[in-house]
Amino acid sequence: MPIDPQLALVEAAADGLLDAIAAALTRGAHVDGIAQLNRHGVVDPRTALYEAVRHLQVEAVRLLLARGARVDSTPPALLRASFWRTLSPAFAAAPAGPGSLVLVAAGAQVYHVDADERSRRTLAIVAMLLAAGADATARDENGATALHHAARIGKQAEVARAMLAAGVAADAVDRAGWSALDHASDVGFAEVLLDAGADPDGHAPEEGPLDRFFSGARLSRVEHRRRLTAQVAGRQVDLALLRLARGARATPGALFFAASCGRPELVEALLAAGADPRDAEPNGPMSALTTAVRSGDRRAVEAIVAAGAPIDASAFWGTRSQVGVAIFAWLAARAEPMAITEGLVRTAGTASAEEVIALLDAGADIDRTHSLGGVDGWTALHVAASQGNADAVRVLLARGATDRRGPEGKTALALARRSSAPDSRACSTMLAAESRPKAPPPKPVDPHAVGERVTHAKFGLGTIVAVEAAAGDQRKLTIDFGGTRRVLLAKFVAPA
């Protein structure tokens, strides 16, 4: 069944089918007409030019403009559309406008082409729209500019240059206080904005409870207050380094996330930008130093400690790697004895044998107890046994650890038997062997003691009745040979 010519025109424009566009126009479709219903009868007003721009169909846009399509004929509801939920008047600092097709092109995303091709198509369409009289400086209903839309999608530097050349302000903020730089994910795009004068710290205001209450936007509290932190947490390391190099200040939480990136230069840049070396996980207990140790990044560990981070027990996090052994040794050489001992208890369940040895060699008290999870009496052996760390149990037993009653009156053997860890059986076997009573060593037998029977090549069998001097071949033995006593050297007789 043939569809309405106007809907056929809109669908052909979205797919970039030039012949189908021409056919629909021949059948009576108006080039600026609005298709009110889609194929399923649902109200979905669209124009052909809007669909061609939204799907980055360059040739379809060129054909429609050549056929007389006007850039101002798109329904205002489509031009005002925002990527974000509409903000309340509480964020009315930036103007909201009717929008334009330039915003649609800047934020257009098609997934079947790569980033280079998306940016190339965007540039071509924006140039045609501007030539046809479109307004590049228009904003959507949340006050976002074409730069905001392009930055959010990840368009490349050339698109940013084109928008700036068309008059879009580099540091414009939307009604929530976000700048395009706050949304940039492409390093080249961000660099163009910074070169044009964008503030590397961004402009988002510090949110308070009333702001969050009145805001209709789905803005993360962490992202809104800690813009640089959000980029580091999203592994946008190069972008964060660029902003720091241009003078951005470190924000809370950024150092914590940077410590796990495996990019120590980011850790160093954040510390140079004023990051607190005691920085920790937002709303969490783990510190940046612990995260760097856990990631095995020795350069980051050294930088954080050099900046003043205290080395406490939580810094010793077992990684079962050679780098982890070196980090443990380096930290232990600079930590207080109590921190080393408590660190041994805390990490005994996960550390490798070498990491345990590093802490013991640094002076950790092998039998000292600590409180874990509100329960007293934990030693390193209890922790290793409860978590099935057979390597640690083996080292601790070899170093003299004793299995005694600990947390809630349980021994390490009892904890190992209750554990479901893969190596808990091996731990139980070692601890059970250690707990068995050992047989006393056999007493040495002296064949030349008083009362022992000996034999001599000439005098035959005899009984030792007295011994002189120390043990050895030259000791003198008094031997009774059937009523006759003789004194002989031990080397001349043998046990009978």
Sequence and secondary structure as in RCSB ss.txt:
>XXXX:A:sequence
MPIDPQLALVEAAADGLLDAIAAALTRGAHVDGIAQLNRHGVVDPRTALYEAVRHLQVEAVRLLLARGARVDSTP
PALLRASFWRTLSPAFAAAPAGPGSLVLVAAGAQVYHVDADERSRRTLAIVAMLLAAGADATARDENGATALHHA
ARIGKQAEVARAMLAAGVAADAVDRAGWSALDHASDVGFAEVLLDAGADPDGHAPEEGPLDRFFSGARLSRVEHR
RRLTAQVAGRQVDLALLRLARGARATPGALFFAASCGRPELVEALLAAGADPRDAEPNGPMSALTTAVRSGDRRA
VEAIVAAGAPIDASAFWGTRSQVGVAIFAWLAARAEPMAITEGLVRTAGTASAEEVIALLDAGADIDRTHSLGGV
DGWTALHVAASQGNADAVRVLLARGATDRRGPEGKTALALARRSSAPDSRACSTMLAAESRPKAPPPKPVDPHAV
GERVTHAKFGLGTIVAVEAAAGDQRKLTIDFGGTRRVLLAKFVAPA
>XXXX:A:secstr
    HHHHHHHHHHHT HHHHHHHHHTT  TT EEEE TTS EEEEEHHHHHHHTT HHHHHHHHHTT  TT S 
HHHHT  SS    GGG SS      HHHHHHT   TTS HHHHHHHHHHHHHHHHHTT  TT   TT   HHHHH
HHHT  HHHHHHHHHTT  TT B TTS BHHHH   HHHHHHHHHTT  TT       HHHHHH  S   HHHHH
 HHHHHHHTT HHHHHHHHHTT    TTHHHHHTTTT HHHHHHHHHTT  TT B TTSS BHHHHHHHHT HHH
HHHHHHTT    GGG     SHHHHHHHHHHHTTS HHHHHHHHHHHTTT  HHHHHHHHHTT  TT  EEETTE
EEE HHHHHHHTT HHHHHHHHHTT      GGG  HHHHHHH  STTHHHHHHHHHHHHS          TTST
T EEEETTTEEEEEEEEESSSSTT EEEEEETTEEEEEEGGGEEE 
